[in-house]
Amino acid sequence: MPESRVLVVDNDDSRAQAIAACLQFIDYSPVTVDSVQSIKLGEHKPQDWLAVMVGGVADWNELGGFVSWLKRDRYHPPVLMLPPNHEKAVGALELDRSACLPVDYPVKYAQLNELLRRAGLVRMDQQAATVRVAGPSGNSVAVRRVKRLIEQVASHDTTVLVTGESGTGKEVVARAVHEHSHRRDKPFVAVNCGAIPADLLESELFGHEKGAFTGAITTRRGRFEMADGGTLFLDEIGDMSLPMQVKILRALQERTYERVGSNRSQRCDVRIIAATHRNLEQAIVKGTFREDLFYRLNVFPIEMPPLRERLDDLPLLIDDLIVSLEKNGHGTVALAPASVETLRTYHWPGNVRELSNLVERLAVLHPRAVVQPGDLPSRYRGGVQATAVVELAPIANETPVPGLDSVMPARKTVGESVLPPDGVNLKDHIENIELALIKQALAQSNGVVAHAAKLLNTRRTTLVEKLRKYGLTRELASDPEATSTEA
């Protein structure tokens, strides 16, 4: 994961291995190279690493080119420079001192661990800065309701429980609550309770004293202490073990906790926002979640709707995701209106996270191009045949990635327009395409709406509404469920 990966650049193999061993000991993932020429820049982006450690350098110009590539991303990782090269690096590489930090060798565990923890905090602050303060993107009824709830609760210190399917943007809601609150100038600290082993979660949340257990070589602050004065976001709290739920409940009730290995209580001033994709009330019945903790968390619930229930937000979501790609130096892409309409027929099991992944994938496959429906991956295409791709104009002041042109061939531009001389009514044209696909699906399914909906990767109730919109009453009559209240 980028949150724990550290790139080690050193032409001294024995020293590089010693540094890698130290990083592994403190739970980071080292990637060692003897020179930056070994890194295929076209396959990476600067945020793939939490930090870059630099030891022996044979060619400063080569390193300078790599650092210039890092600096294309305004959220690039810090460079940790071994002596005696720190001062030389600040000048030669034109790096800000806050982004080029000295680290001792032989490595001191406490110093290195603290530098990397600081890098992790900076990464979280950077991620928070990229989130739209207004909350989730969109103007649908469901999203406007969520935004209204965010505005109502933000100014209070009330505990918030955000629910919804995976990938719907629960952390976006949590960050928006924080940014609208009086704690906005204090830390926003997120921890995924489901991603940390149960026996390590207590130390991660509350910290530990030196010598508290094997491997505890230094005293470590926990997330509660890191978030003091700000907001602690407990993501996927439904995956937390029952013994840990007891300890969290006590911390929430008494606003105190103890580090692992300590008997001294510490007070915490944090606002708690929790999130889960699980149904906690069902988990209570099954005995996997404490009822008293549920009521402690569920003071102000906010439910994020799945993407399939807010498809009107697709154009705005796609625009925001493309803008985010451009700001982070990851290229650009554009989707033709017909492509956006094609995506509306998909059922989006992965929600906004899946949409984000798709947009990034399209930016890699079709850089600076207008993507037509036929250029979408097959699962999103809905039976549309492949088409050509139209290039966009180059981004102003875009710096080419060294070596990228040699591995990615230039894309051909479509030579002629597909529009008729007198133009076309885009809305009517798209409706005609949609109507034709619906009729084909009904024909293949013998007029059974539920089966036709599966062929179109959409909900039956959505298809029923479209049938009513187009006046296809005969097809509706063939599905006895279509006239139910649910429809």
C-alpha positions as semicolon CSV with decimal commas, in nm:
position;residue;x (nm);y (nm);z (nm)
1;M;0,000;0,000;0,000
2;P;0,129;0,357;-0,075
3;E;0,061;0,447;0,291
4;S;0,346;0,217;0,403
5;R;0,572;0,189;0,096
6;V;0,910;0,363;0,116
7;L;1,144;0,392;-0,185
8;V;1,514;0,348;-0,097
9;V;1,761;0,479;-0,358
10;D;2,119;0,382;-0,275
11;N;2,410;0,253;-0,484
12;D;2,561;0,094;-0,170
13;D;2,389;-0,246;-0,161
14;S;2,484;-0,337;0,197
15;R;2,360;-0,004;0,331
16;A;2,038;-0,029;0,127
17;Q;1,970;-0,373;0,273
18;A;2,036;-0,248;0,627
19;I;1,789;0,038;0,576
20;A;1,532;-0,201;0,427
21;A;1,564;-0,431;0,728
22;C;1,509;-0,136;0,962
23;L;1,199;-0,026;0,767
24;Q;1,053;-0,375;0,776
25;F;1,115;-0,390;1,151
26;I;0,896;-0,084;1,207
27;D;0,622;-0,216;0,973
28;Y;0,697;-0,026;0,653
29;S;0,741;-0,179;0,307
30;P;1,078;-0,090;0,150
31;V;1,141;-0,089;-0,225
32;T;1,517;-0,072;-0,293
33;V;1,684;0,041;-0,617
34;D;2,049;0,124;-0,689
35;S;1,955;0,420;-0,911
36;V;1,641;0,600;-1,022
37;Q;1,700;0,471;-1,375
38;S;1,564;0,139;-1,246
39;I;1,223;0,299;-1,191
40;K;0,980;0,289;-1,483
41;L;0,815;0,625;-1,436
42;G;0,536;0,543;-1,679
43;E;0,417;0,272;-1,439
44;H;0,419;0,490;-1,127
45;K;0,289;0,813;-0,984
46;P;0,465;1,017;-0,711
47;Q;0,210;0,925;-0,443
48;D;0,294;0,555;-0,482
49;W;0,548;0,606;-0,200
50;L;0,505;0,750;0,147
51;A;0,865;0,875;0,139
52;V;1,183;0,845;-0,068
53;M;1,512;0,770;0,114
54;V;1,829;0,862;-0,075
55;G;2,177;0,736;0,015
56;G;2,465;0,711;-0,233
57;V;2,404;0,885;-0,567
58;A;2,629;0,834;-0,870
59;D;2,461;1,094;-1,093
60;W;2,299;1,401;-0,938
61;N;2,152;1,504;-1,274
62;E;1,973;1,171;-1,295
63;L;1,838;1,216;-0,944
64;G;1,740;1,573;-1,031
65;G;1,526;1,449;-1,321
66;F;1,353;1,202;-1,089
67;V;1,286;1,471;-0,827
68;S;1,148;1,700;-1,099
69;W;0,907;1,421;-1,188
70;L;0,811;1,388;-0,820
71;K;0,748;1,762;-0,797
72;R;0,493;1,744;-1,080
73;D;0,256;1,622;-0,811
74;R;0,200;1,894;-0,554
75;Y;0,143;1,621;-0,297
76;H;0,473;1,444;-0,367
77;P;0,637;1,239;-0,088
78;P;0,920;1,391;0,121
79;V;1,283;1,302;0,040
80;L;1,482;1,167;0,337
81;M;1,850;1,231;0,265
82;L;2,136;1,044;0,432
83;P;2,446;1,246;0,531
84;P;2,646;1,419;0,402
85;N;2,420;1,498;0,106
86;H;2,134;1,688;0,269
87;E;2,253;2,045;0,214
88;K;2,371;1,959;-0,136
89;A;2,032;1,808;-0,218
90;V;1,836;2,113;-0,100
91;G;2,028;2,335;-0,340
92;A;2,091;2,100;-0,631
93;L;1,739;1,959;-0,646
94;E;1,562;2,286;-0,561
95;L;1,367;2,114;-0,286
96;D;1,200;2,297;-0,002
97;R;1,360;2,210;0,332
98;S;1,026;2,083;0,458
99;A;1,028;1,830;0,172
100;C;1,397;1,729;0,206
101;L;1,475;1,602;0,556
102;P;1,806;1,472;0,698
103;V;1,814;1,122;0,847
104;D;2,108;0,975;1,041
105;Y;2,310;0,671;0,941
106;P;2,354;0,425;1,107
107;V;1,977;0,445;1,128
108;K;1,817;0,542;1,457
109;Y;1,484;0,363;1,488
110;A;1,313;0,639;1,685
111;Q;1,420;0,914;1,441
112;L;1,320;0,720;1,130
113;N;0,990;0,609;1,278
114;E;0,903;0,967;1,375
115;L;0,992;1,104;1,029
116;L;0,773;0,845;0,858
117;R;0,486;0,905;1,100
118;R;0,510;1,275;1,020
119;A;0,503;1,189;0,650
120;G;0,190;0,983;0,712
121;L;0,021;1,274;0,889
122;V;0,114;1,508;0,603
123;R;-0,034;1,257;0,358
124;M;-0,362;1,253;0,553
125;D;-0,371;1,635;0,560
126;Q;-0,307;1,644;0,184
127;Q;-0,587;1,398;0,119
128;A;-0,819;1,608;0,334
129;A;-0,730;1,917;0,133
130;T;-0,845;1,751;-0,189
131;V;-1,193;1,672;-0,056
132;R;-1,467;1,914;-0,154
133;V;-1,562;2,093;0,164
134;A;-1,926;2,094;0,055
135;G;-1,931;1,716;0,091
136;P;-2,030;1,460;-0,170
137;S;-2,066;1,579;-0,529
138;G;-2,409;1,591;-0,686
139;N;-2,743;1,766;-0,691
140;S;-2,978;1,469;-0,661
141;V;-3,244;1,468;-0,391
142;A;-3,052;1,205;-0,192
143;V;-2,724;1,400;-0,197
144;R;-2,893;1,730;-0,111
145;R;-3,042;1,556;0,192
146;V;-2,695;1,434;0,300
147;K;-2,547;1,783;0,257
148;R;-2,827;1,929;0,467
149;L;-2,754;1,678;0,748
150;I;-2,382;1,763;0,732
151;E;-2,459;2,133;0,774
152;Q;-2,692;2,065;1,065
153;V;-2,454;1,848;1,268
154;A;-2,115;2,000;1,184
155;S;-2,128;2,285;1,434
156;H;-2,201;2,046;1,723
157;D;-1,967;1,791;1,879
158;T;-2,231;1,522;1,838
159;T;-2,109;1,172;1,752
160;V;-2,197;1,081;1,392
161;L;-2,251;0,734;1,242
162;V;-2,220;0,723;0,862
163;T;-2,369;0,415;0,698
164;G;-2,387;0,296;0,340
165;E;-2,247;0,042;0,100
166;S;-1,873;0,015;0,037
167;G;-1,746;0,282;-0,198
168;T;-2,031;0,530;-0,152
169;G;-1,808;0,802;-0,003
170;K;-1,857;0,769;0,373
171;E;-1,514;0,922;0,443
172;V;-1,604;1,218;0,220
173;V;-1,900;1,282;0,452
174;A;-1,680;1,250;0,761
175;R;-1,423;1,497;0,626
176;A;-1,698;1,742;0,527
177;V;-1,839;1,733;0,882
178;H;-1,489;1,804;1,015
179;E;-1,424;2,087;0,767
180;H;-1,752;2,259;0,861
181;S;-1,688;2,228;1,235
182;H;-1,498;2,449;1,479
183;R;-1,233;2,174;1,484
184;R;-1,137;2,231;1,119
185;D;-0,792;2,369;1,212
186;K;-0,712;2,060;1,420
187;P;-0,621;1,712;1,289
188;F;-0,858;1,480;1,108
189;V;-0,727;1,130;1,182
190;A;-0,875;0,826;1,008
191;V;-0,825;0,462;1,104
192;N;-0,971;0,160;0,927
193;C;-1,076;-0,071;1,210
194;G;-1,123;-0,363;0,972
195;A;-0,777;-0,339;0,816
196;I;-0,578;-0,366;1,142
197;P;-0,544;-0,703;1,320
198;A;-0,746;-0,720;1,642
199;D;-0,437;-0,769;1,860
200;L;-0,275;-0,453;1,719
201;L;-0,580;-0,225;1,707
202;E;-0,560;-0,126;2,075
203;S;-0,200;-0,008;2,032
204;E;-0,294;0,174;1,711
205;L;-0,581;0,360;1,876
206;F;-0,443;0,424;2,225
207;G;-0,065;0,400;2,171
208;H;0,183;0,202;2,380
209;E;0,471;0,250;2,621
210;K;0,825;0,143;2,546
211;G;0,867;-0,225;2,636
212;A;0,492;-0,288;2,664
213;F;0,529;-0,593;2,438
214;T;0,789;-0,758;2,216
215;G;0,889;-0,514;1,944
216;A;0,775;-0,201;2,134
217;I;1,117;-0,037;2,112
218;T;0,984;0,317;2,160
219;T;0,686;0,488;2,316
220;R;0,422;0,543;2,050
221;R;0,130;0,782;2,036
222;G;-0,208;0,639;1,937
223;R;-0,468;0,780;1,702
224;F;-0,672;0,924;1,989
225;E;-0,371;1,129;2,098
226;M;-0,287;1,230;1,740
227;A;-0,642;1,357;1,690
228;D;-0,650;1,561;2,012
229;G;-0,864;1,870;1,958
230;G;-0,980;1,743;1,619
231;T;-1,180;1,454;1,474
232;L;-1,119;1,079;1,492
233;F;-1,279;0,884;1,209
234;L;-1,335;0,515;1,292
235;D;-1,397;0,356;0,954
236;E;-1,554;0,007;0,928
237;I;-1,624;-0,003;1,300
238;G;-1,862;-0,294;1,237
239;D;-1,555;-0,513;1,184
240;M;-1,412;-0,439;1,530
241;S;-1,378;-0,733;1,771
242;L;-1,605;-0,751;2,077
243;P;-1,321;-0,709;2,334
244;M;-1,207;-0,395;2,152
245;Q;-1,564;-0,264;2,140
246;V;-1,566;-0,264;2,521
247;K;-1,253;-0,047;2,534
248;I;-1,382;0,194;2,271
249;L;-1,711;0,225;2,460
250;R;-1,524;0,323;2,776
251;A;-1,316;0,580;2,587
252;L;-1,632;0,732;2,437
253;Q;-1,819;0,741;2,767
254;E;-1,541;0,870;2,992
255;R;-1,324;1,047;2,735
256;T;-1,018;0,881;2,887
257;Y;-0,788;0,597;2,780
258;E;-0,459;0,432;2,876
259;R;-0,170;0,348;2,650
260;V;-0,088;-0,022;2,628
261;G;0,156;-0,095;2,911
262;S;0,059;0,212;3,114
263;N;-0,171;0,252;3,415
264;R;-0,201;0,629;3,378
265;S;-0,525;0,758;3,227
266;Q;-0,510;1,031;2,965
267;R;-0,795;1,258;2,869
268;C;-0,890;1,300;2,506
269;D;-1,071;1,587;2,339
270;V;-1,183;1,437;2,009
271;R;-1,499;1,428;1,807
272;I;-1,591;1,075;1,699
273;I;-1,728;0,996;1,355
274;A;-1,777;0,626;1,281
275;A;-1,870;0,451;0,958
276;T;-1,970;0,103;0,849
277;H;-2,112;-0,080;0,550
278;R;-2,267;-0,342;0,779
279;N;-2,617;-0,344;0,927
280;L;-2,526;-0,296;1,294
281;E;-2,876;-0,372;1,419
282;Q;-2,856;-0,715;1,255
283;A;-2,506;-0,757;1,400
284;I;-2,651;-0,690;1,748
285;V;-2,903;-0,970;1,696
286;K;-2,622;-1,203;1,585
287;G;-2,415;-1,107;1,888
288;T;-2,124;-0,960;1,691
289;F;-2,180;-0,596;1,790
290;R;-2,255;-0,446;2,130
291;E;-2,593;-0,279;2,163
292;D;-2,466;-0,018;2,410
293;L;-2,186;0,084;2,170
294;F;-2,436;0,110;1,884
295;Y;-2,650;0,357;2,077
296;R;-2,339;0,551;2,182
297;L;-2,238;0,586;1,815
298;N;-2,580;0,624;1,653
299;V;-2,651;0,969;1,796
300;F;-2,674;1,135;1,454
301;P;-2,697;0,885;1,166
302;I;-2,620;0,982;0,807
303;E;-2,682;0,728;0,531
304;M;-2,493;0,759;0,203
305;P;-2,705;0,642;-0,091
306;P;-2,557;0,395;-0,342
307;L;-2,461;0,534;-0,681
308;R;-2,737;0,339;-0,861
309;E;-2,991;0,550;-0,667
310;R;-2,831;0,883;-0,764
311;L;-2,748;0,834;-1,131
312;D;-2,844;1,196;-1,203
313;D;-2,516;1,287;-1,027
314;L;-2,301;1,089;-1,275
315;P;-2,200;1,385;-1,499
316;L;-2,093;1,600;-1,204
317;L;-1,912;1,312;-1,034
318;I;-1,721;1,235;-1,354
319;D;-1,627;1,600;-1,401
320;D;-1,498;1,624;-1,043
321;L;-1,295;1,304;-1,079
322;I;-1,135;1,430;-1,401
323;V;-1,049;1,763;-1,238
324;S;-0,891;1,574;-0,948
325;L;-0,679;1,369;-1,192
326;E;-0,558;1,686;-1,363
327;K;-0,473;1,862;-1,036
328;N;-0,267;1,565;-0,920
329;G;-0,076;1,547;-1,247
330;H;-0,227;1,215;-1,355
331;G;-0,335;1,327;-1,701
332;T;-0,682;1,395;-1,835
333;V;-0,961;1,238;-2,035
334;A;-1,311;1,333;-2,144
335;L;-1,627;1,129;-2,183
336;A;-1,867;1,193;-2,469
337;P;-2,227;1,262;-2,357
338;A;-2,332;0,929;-2,508
339;S;-2,071;0,753;-2,292
340;V;-2,212;0,912;-1,978
341;E;-2,560;0,799;-2,080
342;T;-2,427;0,447;-2,141
343;L;-2,279;0,444;-1,790
344;R;-2,622;0,530;-1,649
345;T;-2,741;0,182;-1,752
346;Y;-2,476;0,010;-1,539
347;H;-2,570;-0,103;-1,186
348;W;-2,246;0,018;-1,010
349;P;-2,191;-0,245;-0,738
350;G;-1,867;-0,068;-0,640
351;N;-2,039;0,273;-0,623
352;V;-1,831;0,594;-0,648
353;R;-1,505;0,409;-0,578
354;E;-1,568;0,195;-0,886
355;L;-1,646;0,506;-1,091
356;S;-1,322;0,670;-0,972
357;N;-1,123;0,363;-1,072
358;L;-1,292;0,360;-1,414
359;V;-1,212;0,727;-1,483
360;E;-0,847;0,675;-1,385
361;R;-0,832;0,365;-1,604
362;L;-0,974;0,557;-1,900
363;A;-0,719;0,835;-1,846
364;V;-0,442;0,574;-1,879
365;L;-0,595;0,391;-2,177
366;H;-0,710;0,702;-2,367
367;P;-0,494;0,999;-2,254
368;R;-0,621;1,341;-2,367
369;A;-0,900;1,174;-2,567
370;V;-1,279;1,188;-2,589
371;V;-1,406;0,843;-2,494
372;Q;-1,702;0,714;-2,693
373;P;-1,939;0,439;-2,565
374;G;-1,756;0,174;-2,767
375;D;-1,428;0,260;-2,592
376;L;-1,564;0,177;-2,248
377;P;-1,461;-0,156;-2,094
378;S;-1,701;-0,430;-2,200
379;R;-1,883;-0,459;-1,867
380;Y;-1,983;-0,090;-1,887
381;R;-2,060;-0,087;-2,259
382;G;-2,407;-0,240;-2,266
383;G;-2,356;-0,411;-2,603
384;V;-2,230;-0,099;-2,785
385;Q;-1,967;-0,179;-3,048
386;A;-1,613;-0,039;-3,031
387;T;-1,550;0,303;-3,187
388;A;-1,260;0,534;-3,255
389;V;-1,132;0,788;-3,001
390;V;-1,096;1,163;-3,055
391;E;-0,792;1,331;-2,900
392;L;-0,818;1,638;-2,682
393;A;-0,580;1,929;-2,712
394;P;-0,265;1,889;-2,496
395;I;-0,284;2,025;-2,142
396;A;-0,116;2,363;-2,112
397;N;0,233;2,352;-1,956
398;E;0,216;1,973;-1,927
399;T;0,560;1,822;-1,866
400;P;0,613;1,489;-2,044
401;V;0,709;1,192;-1,830
402;P;1,062;1,078;-1,925
403;G;1,046;0,765;-2,141
404;L;0,666;0,754;-2,153
405;D;0,639;0,824;-2,527
406;S;0,848;0,517;-2,601
407;V;0,604;0,280;-2,430
408;M;0,270;0,446;-2,518
409;P;0,201;0,492;-2,891
410;A;0,028;0,806;-3,011
411;R;-0,350;0,768;-3,058
412;K;-0,500;0,835;-3,397
413;T;-0,751;1,115;-3,438
414;V;-1,087;1,057;-3,604
415;G;-1,069;1,230;-3,940
416;E;-1,434;1,320;-4,001
417;S;-1,742;1,423;-3,805
418;V;-2,016;1,174;-3,727
419;L;-2,279;1,449;-3,705
420;P;-2,516;1,508;-4,000
421;P;-2,478;1,846;-4,177
422;D;-2,783;1,992;-4,003
423;G;-2,681;1,867;-3,658
424;V;-2,883;1,645;-3,427
425;N;-3,109;1,680;-3,125
426;L;-2,884;1,509;-2,870
427;K;-3,161;1,447;-2,615
428;D;-3,392;1,283;-2,872
429;H;-3,103;1,084;-3,020
430;I;-3,003;0,942;-2,679
431;E;-3,367;0,860;-2,596
432;N;-3,400;0,675;-2,928
433;I;-3,090;0,467;-2,845
434;E;-3,224;0,392;-2,496
435;L;-3,567;0,299;-2,630
436;A;-3,417;0,067;-2,893
437;L;-3,207;-0,114;-2,629
438;I;-3,507;-0,151;-2,398
439;K;-3,717;-0,301;-2,680
440;Q;-3,438;-0,545;-2,767
441;A;-3,408;-0,651;-2,402
442;L;-3,784;-0,704;-2,376
443;A;-3,783;-0,908;-2,695
444;Q;-3,499;-1,130;-2,572
445;S;-3,673;-1,181;-2,236
446;N;-4,018;-1,254;-2,387
447;G;-4,157;-0,936;-2,236
448;V;-4,064;-1,016;-1,874
449;V;-3,950;-0,685;-1,726
450;A;-3,745;-0,842;-1,445
451;H;-3,541;-1,044;-1,697
452;A;-3,503;-0,744;-1,928
453;A;-3,370;-0,538;-1,638
454;K;-3,097;-0,797;-1,580
455;L;-2,996;-0,779;-1,947
456;L;-2,967;-0,400;-1,915
457;N;-2,782;-0,417;-1,580
458;T;-3,039;-0,194;-1,414
459;R;-3,298;-0,229;-1,139
460;R;-3,643;-0,358;-1,234
461;T;-3,811;-0,054;-1,075
462;T;-3,589;0,178;-1,281
463;L;-3,683;-0,005;-1,600
464;V;-4,052;0,008;-1,506
465;E;-4,029;0,387;-1,477
466;K;-3,863;0,409;-1,818
467;L;-4,135;0,189;-1,971
468;R;-4,395;0,425;-1,832
469;K;-4,196;0,722;-1,962
470;Y;-4,198;0,579;-2,315
471;G;-4,560;0,459;-2,292
472;L;-4,478;0,090;-2,334
473;T;-4,789;-0,026;-2,146
474;R;-4,813;-0,359;-2,329
475;E;-4,473;-0,468;-2,194
476;L;-4,572;-0,351;-1,847
477;A;-4,884;-0,565;-1,854
478;S;-4,676;-0,876;-1,918
479;D;-4,500;-0,835;-1,583
480;P;-4,751;-0,870;-1,295
481;E;-4,496;-0,726;-1,051
482;A;-4,459;-0,410;-1,252
483;T;-4,780;-0,262;-1,113
484;S;-4,687;-0,332;-0,752
485;T;-4,645;-0,055;-0,499
486;E;-4,267;-0,099;-0,505
487;A;-4,260;-0,011;-0,873
